[in-house]
Each structure stands twice: as C-alpha cells, then as structure tokens.
Amino acid sequence: MNTAEVYAAAYKALGTPVYSSAVFNFIPKTAMDFYHAVANDDQATQHRLLREFFMPYLELRNRMPGYAVSIVKAGAKIVGHDAGPVRAPLTDLKAGEMDALKALIDKLGPQ
C-alpha cells in the first residue's frame, strides 16, 4: 500500500497495528514519530504530520502514474542516498516536483 501512513490509524482500529513505511528511507525520524503517534493514539500528532507532510506528499505522488516509486527514490536522493533513476516505463519527478519535495523534507528538520 503506497503511503501507508494515510491508512495506519484505520488499520490499527481493525486490529493491524503495524505497517511498512516507504518514507522511512528518507525521513526516518518523522516516520518513527508518526508510527509512535499511531501506536499511542496521539491524533494531534497524526493530524499535524498528515496535514504538513503526508497530504502534500500525496499530491505530488499522485501527479503521475508510477510516482509511488519515483517519489521515494527522489526523497532518498534529496537526503544524499541516491538510488538512481527509475526504470522505464516509469519517469522520475520533474525538477519543480523535486524542489517541492525538498521543501517538504526541509520543513521537517533534521532526521
């Protein structure tokens, strides 16, 4: 499931308290903060992170089919862990989208 954080609280309510986080690859502190917020039913933190990062992140991800892979590779590249380009038929994020993702990551602070 792409960007499982969006569904994490609902899945926890159904009895599945864990999920796999792709963003852990480039914003590990934020990924853990979100996980702990779900585990502790801290809705204020969940909503803040969803509003400030995950929803804008999803808006970027949803611009192009295949961006679910591209955006994770882009995030890794931005933080200095270049995983190389995506393989065809997928496409990498455009320069403006990279800038927007970098701005989202930078707002989160040190990871």
C-alpha positions as CSV (number, residue, x, y, z in Angstrom):
1,M,0.0,0.0,0.0
2,N,1.5,3.3,-1.1
3,T,1.9,5.8,1.7
4,A,0.5,3.5,4.4
5,E,0.5,6.4,6.9
6,V,-2.7,7.6,5.4
7,Y,-4.4,4.4,6.4
8,A,-2.4,3.5,9.5
9,A,-5.0,4.6,12.2
10,A,-7.9,2.9,10.4
11,Y,-5.9,-0.4,10.1
12,K,-4.9,-0.2,13.7
13,A,-8.6,0.1,14.6
14,L,-9.2,-3.1,12.6
15,G,-6.5,-4.9,14.6
16,T,-3.5,-4.4,12.4
17,P,-1.2,-2.2,14.5
18,V,1.9,-2.1,12.2
19,Y,2.6,-1.0,8.6
20,S,5.5,-0.6,6.2
21,S,6.7,2.9,5.7
22,A,8.5,3.8,2.4
23,V,9.2,7.3,3.7
24,F,11.4,5.8,6.4
25,N,14.0,5.6,3.6
26,F,14.5,9.4,3.7
27,I,12.7,10.9,6.7
28,P,13.2,8.2,9.4
29,K,12.6,10.4,12.4
30,T,9.3,11.7,11.0
31,A,8.3,8.1,10.1
32,M,9.0,7.0,13.6
33,D,7.2,10.0,15.1
34,F,4.2,9.1,13.0
35,Y,4.4,5.4,14.0
36,H,4.5,6.3,17.7
37,A,1.6,8.7,17.3
38,V,-0.5,5.9,15.8
39,A,0.7,3.4,18.4
40,N,-0.2,5.8,21.2
41,D,-3.4,7.1,19.7
42,D,-1.9,10.6,19.5
43,Q,-4.3,12.0,17.0
44,A,-3.0,15.6,17.3
45,T,0.5,14.5,16.0
46,Q,-1.0,12.2,13.4
47,H,-3.2,15.0,12.0
48,R,-0.3,17.5,12.1
49,L,2.0,15.3,10.2
50,L,-0.7,14.3,7.7
51,R,-1.6,17.9,7.1
52,E,2.0,19.3,7.0
53,F,3.8,16.4,5.1
54,F,1.8,13.4,4.0
55,M,-1.1,15.1,2.2
56,P,1.2,17.5,0.2
57,Y,3.5,14.5,-0.4
58,L,0.5,12.5,-1.8
59,E,-0.5,15.5,-4.0
60,L,3.0,15.2,-5.6
61,R,2.9,11.4,-5.8
62,N,-0.5,11.4,-7.5
63,R,0.6,13.7,-10.3
64,M,1.8,10.8,-12.5
65,P,1.2,7.1,-12.6
66,G,4.3,5.3,-11.2
67,Y,5.3,8.2,-9.0
68,A,4.8,6.0,-5.9
69,V,8.2,4.6,-6.8
70,S,9.7,7.7,-8.2
71,I,9.0,9.9,-5.2
72,V,10.7,7.5,-2.8
73,K,13.8,7.5,-4.9
74,A,13.6,11.2,-5.2
75,G,13.4,11.6,-1.4
76,A,16.4,9.3,-0.9
77,K,18.3,11.3,-3.5
78,I,17.4,14.6,-1.8
79,V,18.8,13.4,1.5
80,G,22.0,12.1,0.0
81,H,21.1,8.4,-0.7
82,D,20.8,8.4,-4.5
83,A,19.2,5.1,-5.6
84,G,19.5,6.0,-9.3
85,P,16.7,6.7,-11.8
86,V,13.5,4.7,-12.1
87,R,13.3,2.2,-14.9
88,A,11.1,2.7,-17.9
89,P,8.2,3.0,-18.3
90,L,8.3,5.0,-15.0
91,T,9.6,8.5,-15.0
92,D,11.5,10.5,-12.4
93,L,10.0,13.5,-10.8
94,K,10.3,16.7,-12.7
95,A,12.7,19.5,-11.4
96,G,9.8,21.5,-9.9
97,E,8.4,18.5,-8.2
98,M,11.9,17.7,-6.8
99,D,12.0,21.2,-5.4
100,A,8.6,20.9,-3.9
101,L,9.5,17.6,-2.3
102,K,12.8,19.0,-1.0
103,A,10.9,21.9,0.6
104,L,8.6,19.4,2.4
105,I,11.5,17.4,3.7
106,D,13.4,20.5,4.8
107,K,10.4,21.8,6.8
108,L,10.6,18.6,8.9
109,G,14.0,19.4,10.2
110,P,17.0,17.1,10.9
111,Q,16.2,13.4,10.5
